[in-house]
Amino acid sequence: MTWPTLSRTPRASASLDLDDVDGTRRRYRSQRACGAAKLAIVVFTRELAQRMQGTGVTASVLHPA
């Protein structure tokens, strides 16, 4: 089984603020939110790949270039 995840490359300045996931502490900025979302997809997929190791499931993240 393959678990594909699609993500464009997050900006180099993208970061995840796990203490403010709903964005209520800072002013909303669409580029910041987009970068954080893309980075979260990459982090999620890497964690999923680790957890699925040895089960026959492959988790991949790719850039749709």
N, C-alpha and C positions, 0 to 999 in steps of 0.2 A: 504494500500500500504506500502511496506517495501522498504527502500532505503539502501541496504547493501554497506559497504565500506570495502575493505580488506587492512590490513596493518600489517606488522611485527612490533614488538615493537621497537620504536626508541631508540637509545643508550641514556643512562642517560645524556651524554654530548651534545646531539643534541640541536640545537637552530635555531630559525628563525631570519634572519637579513632582515627585511622588507625594509631596505634602500639599500639592495644589493641583490635583488631577482635573478638577472641574473648572480651573481657571478663575476662581473668585478673588484671589489675592492680588492679581495684577491685571492691568488693562488688557483686554482681549486684542490680540493681533493675529490675523489669519495666517501669515507666514510662519509665525512662531508655533501656532497650533498645528499647522500642517507638518512642519519639521518634527515636532514632538510625536505626532501620530505615526509618521513614517519610521521614526526611530523605535517607537514602541513595537511596531510590527517586526522589525529586525530582532529586537531583544526577545520578543515572544517566540519567534521561530527558532532562535538559537536555543532557548530553554526547552522548547518542545523537542528539538532534535536530541538534546542531551537526555531527556526523560524517556524518549522512545528508543534509545540505543539498545540494540540486541533484541528488539521485538519484531523486526522485519518492516517497520514503518520508517519511511524517509521523510524528513521535514526539510523543505528548501525555501529559500527566499530569493527572489530574482528581480532584476531591474528590466523593465519592458522597453529597452532601447531599440 
